[in-house]
Amino acid sequence: MSEERPLVELIGIGKRYGSGETAFDALHDINLKISHGEFLAIMGPSGSGKSTCMNLIGALDTPTRGQYLFEGHHVEHFTRDQRALLRRKYLGFVFQGFNLLARTSALENVELPLLYRGENKKVRRDLALAALDKVGLCKWKDHTPAELSGGQQQRVAIARAIVTHPKLLLADEPTGSLDSHRSVEIMELLQKLNEDEGITVALVTHEPDMAAYARRTVRFVDGNVESDSQEVKV
């Protein structure tokens, strides 16, 4: 039997910003595979290229050179609309800033991606409630962000990211705005979603304590992959 096709595969990916004397290469010929069901941490100092790589995987930006395959499909050839469809149907995003609508309830915030999909009101509500249940916030469904703690707001953001049942959850410094206690809660939640729901998680972080929740760590330095280590947890 042939080896299972990776969920994500980057082949010789490079990213250059600017042109001429001001040109800057943020990534240099990156080769990276992410398998279905992995929990991967992407680490590196500021300016190392880790967030650029995340943006490319999330189809928020396009590579200057190389190939990006998502389940075998060449994303580097996608149109803007095709990239938007990829994000809408297969990717979930969690950022350091929670990006919640201020005057909207937790439930309505979680429903938002389903609204973009054109789902009817009952489907949106049922799926949003199920997502809030997974992050332990059903009791707070009618609360606005101002009525929730930072940790609770990030849980709402995670519920919004998983409500569409994405194949890949991209988390960019998801604990950067939280204290240590809330950070642990969020990382344990991401770990649980990975293990129980089978959601592939790619986490960008500069904090070793947060990266320790992942089973694999890729370290970027100066736009290159410096190391790629798999941890065997007993």
N, C-alpha and C positions, 0 to 999 in steps of 0.2 A: 504494500500500500504506500502511495506517495505521501510525503510530509504535508500536513495541513497547511493551506495557504495562510500567510500572516494576515492579521486584520489591517495592519499598516506596514508599509515597507518604503523606506527612503533609500534611494540609490544615487550616490554622487550628488547629493543636494547642495547647492550653493545659493547664497543670497547676497546680492550686492545692492547697496543704496548709493544714490548719486551717480555722477559720471565725471570723467576726466580726472583732474588732480584732487577733487573732493570725494572721489569714489571710496566706499568703505565696504569691505567684505565682512558681513556679520556671521556667515557660515561658510565653511570650506569643505566641500565634498563629503557631506555627512552620509553615512550608511547606518541605517537603524531599522530593526524589525520589532514590531509589537504584536504579540500573539493574542488570540482571543482569550479573555479571562485573566489577563495579567494585571498586576498592580505595580506600576513602574514609577519611580521617582526620578525626575530630571533635575540635577543640581549644578551649581556653578556660581562663581562670583558675578557681581553686576557687570554687564557687558560681555558675558561669556558666550551669549547666543542661545541660552536656554529658552527664553521667552520668544525669540524669533522662531525657533524650531517649533514651539507650541503653536504659534500663530499659523505657521505653514501647515501643520498637521490638522489644525482646526479650520483650514480653508478660509482663514481670515486674511491671508496674504498669499502670494504666489512666488515660487522659487525663480531665481534667475537662470539656473541650470539644474540638470538632473531630473530624476523621475520620482514621483510620489504616487504610490499605488494604495488604494483603499479597497480591500477585498479583490485585488487584481485589476481594478479600474484605474486608468491613468488620470489622476486628478490634475496633473500639471497641464493637461489639454482641455480641462473643463472651462466652459464659459462662466461668466459671473452668475448667471441664473442657475447653472448646474451646481456651482459651488454652494449657492444659497440653499438649494434643494438638499444637498449632502448634509449641510449643517442642520437643516430643519428635521430631516428624517432619521439621521444616524448619529448625530453628535449632541452631547450635552456640555454646557459650560458653567463653571463656577469660578468667580474672580474674587480678589481681595476685597474690593468694594462690592457690596451685596447687590447693587443695581436693582433694587425693588422700587415699585411705584409707591410714592409716599402716601397718597390718599386712598390707597386700594388695599383691601383686606388680603390676608395671607392666602386665602383660597383663590381669590381673583388673580393674585400675582402668579400663582402656580398654574392657573388655567390659561395664562397668556399664550404660551407656545401652541396650545390646542386651538385657540382662537385663530391664530395665523394659519393653522391647518384646515380651518373651516369646519371643525367638529361642532355638533349641535350642543345645546346647553346642558342636556342631561349627561351626555358622554363626557363633556368637559368637567362637570361637577364630580361625577363618579371617579374619573381617573385622577383628578386633583386631590380628592379626599383620600384615595388609596396612596398617593404619593406622600401626602402629609402624614398619613398613618405610619409609613415606613420610616419617617424621620421623627416620629413621636410628637407631632404637633396638631393633631386633630382638634384638641380642646381649644387651640388658639386660632382656629381657622378664620374667625371673624375679626381678629385683631389687625390693626394697621402696623406697619414697621415701627412707628414711634412708640407703640405699646409693647414692643418686643425687645428683649435683650439682644446684644450683638450676636451671641451664639444662636439664639432663636432665629434671628434674621438670616444668618448663614444657612441654617437648616431649611428655611423657606426657599432660599436660593437653590439649595441642593434638590429639594422636592421639585422645584420648577425645572431643573436640569434633567431629572430622571422621569418626569411625567410622560414623556414621549417614548419611553423605553429605548434609550439610545444604546448603540453598540459600544460607544466609547465616551467616557466622561473625562473631560479635560479640566483640571483644577489648577489654576494659576495663583499661587500663594494664598490658598483659601483661608489660612489661619493668620495672615499677616496683620489683621486688624483686631485680633482677639487676644485675651489674656491666656496664660498657660493652661488654666483649667478648661476654658472653653475650647482651646485648641485641641486638647486631648479628646474632648467630646466629639469634635468634628472629625478628627482623624479616625477615631473608633467607628464613627458612622460610615465613613468612606470605606473602611476595611470591611465592615459588615455588608455593605452593598456589593462590594466586590466578591466576597465569599458566599453570601446567601443568594444574591440576585444574578451573579455571574457577569456583572457589568465590568468591562475593562476600564481601568482607571490609569490615567497618566497625570502625575502630580508634579508641578514645578514648585520647588522650594529651595531656600538657601539654609534651612534649618535642619541639621542632622537628626534632631529628635523627631521631627515630622517625617523625614525620609525613612526613618527606621520602621515605619508601618508598612512600607512597600516591600515586595519580595525581590525587587531588582532595582539597582541604582545606576543611572548613567550620568557621568560627570562631564560637563562642558568646560573648556578653557580656551579662550581666544578663538571662538568659532569652530573648535574641533572637539570631537569626542575623545576625552583623555582616558576614560575608563568605563567599563560596562561590566558590572558585577552582579551575580545572582546569589541571593542568600538562601541557604537551605534551612528552613525553620522546622524544628522538631515539635 
